[in-house]
Amino acid sequence: MADELRNSIIIVGCGPGIKSYISPKALYNIKKADILVGSRRLLKLFPDTSAKRIILEKNYKLLLKNIANWSFTRQVVVLVSGDPCFFSYTKMLVKKFGRESCIIIPGLSSIQLAFAAIGESWEDAVFASVHGRSSGYAELVKKIKENDKVAVLTDKVNTPAKIATKLIEAGIRKRQMFICENLSLPNETIHETDVQSAVNLNANGSSVVIIKNPSD
């Protein structure tokens, strides 16, 4: 059973990186927050807020308990990168507190920005994430084998080069790879390459990788 809250939690999507992609509705709710919860990077986007800042680390159990307590007297806003409903801890919050207690404000996903950057539609794509995961490559490889267009979220450990290595180990070489680094930021870079070449590419950990079958 979901925990009862006095005030709804507002979960705000902060987009892929640059503040200008954050919606006016999101900014309005951030301004009205009493308590702002998010990563160090996201909290730094809002230096002028008067809200109390809570850095989100790996203390999820304690954080959920605190959010429940805070909600009785204050408005809690939780910041997530990208879109809240796409590979974020929104699922954990909704499971804990219930849909009726969570107000979700969408944001621009890095996946959307990546497809825009390479001029590709994404309604026919399949999505995966190795971000923050110690396993899951078997599932990823299966998706890439079975689908012509797969978009993957990466991190500093599970890099584009590591994905390319896993594909080669699985015998998958005939794929295009678009490696989209630092999306929306001044140092945004898009690499168009193949699997073999991607093994040696020193790409940023927070990249989106789009893997295409060239015959598609």
N, C-alpha and C positions, 0 to 999 in steps of 0.2 A: 504494500500500500504506500502511496506517495505521502511524503511529509507535508503537513499543512503549513501554509505561509500566511502571514498577515498582509504583506504587500507582494505583488508579483515581482519576479526577477525579470529584468530586461536584459536580453542577450543581443549584443550588437555586433554585426559583421563590419570589420574595419578594412576590408579590401586587402589587396596584395602587398601594399607597402607604402605608397605615397598618400598623404592625407587628403589630397584633392579628389580621390576616388571614394571617399566616405560620404554617404548620402546626408542631405540636410536633416532628415528625420533622425538618423543615427546621432548626428552632432547635437541636435536638440536634447535628446535623451541623455547623452553624456553630460551636457551642461547642467541638467537637472538632477544628476545623481548625487546621493549622499556618500555612497561608497562605490569606488571604481576598482574592479578586479581585473587584472590582466597581466600579460608578460611585461618584462621591463621595456621591451621595444615598443609595445603598444601604449603603455602608460606614458612614455616619453613624447608621444604624439600630442598629448594634451597637457602642456605645462601650466596652463592658466586655470585649470579646473580647481574649484574649492573643495572637491570631494576628497575624502580620505582614500588613500591609495593602498591597495593590497596587491602585492606581487604574487602572481600565480606561479608556483613551482610544482613540485611533485607531492604536495601536501593535500591531496584531494579529499581524504576522509575528514581531516580537520576543517578544511575549507567549507565543505558541504554543511558541517555542523554549525560553523560560524555564520554562513549565509542564512541558515534557518533562523538563528538568533537575531541577526541584524535586521531581518525582514520585518520584525514586529514593530520597529520604530523608525526604520530608515529605508530609503530606496536604493537597492543594490543594482548596479549595472555591471555586467560581465562582458569584457571585450574579447573577441576572438578574431583571428586573422582570416582573411578571405570571406567566405560565406558560412554562417553558423551551421547550416544543415549539410555541410560537405566536409567530412573527415575532421570534425572538431569535437570538443568535449560538451557540446550542446546535448548530445544523446545522453550523457551521464546526468546532466542537470535535469532534463525532462523526465528521465527514469526516476530520479530521486524525488522531484517535487511535483511531477504531473504536468501535462500539457496546459491545463487551465491556469497554472501558476507561473507559466513562462511566456513572456512576450518576446518574440523573435523578430529582429529587424535585419533583413537580408543585407548582404554585402557582395561586392564583386569578387568572384573566385579567381585565383591565379590561373586556374584551368581556362576560364573564359578569356582572360587576357592573353594566355599563351596561344590559343587558337586564333585570336584576332591578330596576333603578331605575325603568324605564319600564313594568314589569309585562308584558313581552312574552316569549314563548317564542323560542328561538333555534335550534331544530333545523332550521328551514327557511330560515335565513339564509345569505347568502354573505359571505365575509370578504375584506378588502383592507387594504393598508397603504400610506400615502404617507410614513410616518415615515422621515426620513433619506434621502429619495430626491429626485433632481433631475428625474426623468421618471416616466412610468407613468400619466399621466392618461388617455391613450387607452384603456388597459386598464380603468381604473376606470370611466370613462364607459360603456364597453361592458357591464361588469357591471351597472351601475345601469339601463341600458336594458333588459337582458335578464332582470333579476330584481326581484322585488317587495320584497325586504328585504335591504339590504346594510349591513354594519357596517365602519367605516373607522377605522384608527388614524392620528392626525395628529401634527404637530409644530409648532414655532414658525414655520417657513417655510411648510409645507404646512398651512395653517389651515382650519378649517371654512368661513370666508368665501371662501377661494381655491377650495375644492371647489365651493361654490355658484356662484361665478363661472364655473368650467369647465362646470358643468351648464347654465347659461344659454347659454353660447356654443355648446353642443351641442344646444340647443333643448329641454332637459329642464327643465320648470318645475313640473309637477304631481307634486310629491313632498313628503311630510312629512319634516322633519329634526329629529331629537332630538340635541341637542348636549350631551354629558355631560362637564362640566369637573370636574377635581380629585376624581375618584371616590375615595371612602372618607375623604377629608380633611374637616376642619371647614368648609371653604369650598366644599364640593361644591355644584354648581349644575347643574340640568337645564333646558335651553331647549327648548321645543317650538315649532317655527316652520315656515315654508315656505322654498323655495329663494330666492325674491326677497328676503325679509326677512333671510335668513342672510348675504347679501352684505355687509350693514352691521353684522353682529354681531361685536363685539370679544371673541371667545372665547379662552380659554387655549389655548396651543399643544399641550398634552398632553391633548387631548380625544379622546373616542370619539364618532364621529358615526354615528348609525343613520338610514339613508335608506329610507323606506317609500313604496310606491305606495299612495295613500289608498284606492284601490279594492280593496286586498287584504283 
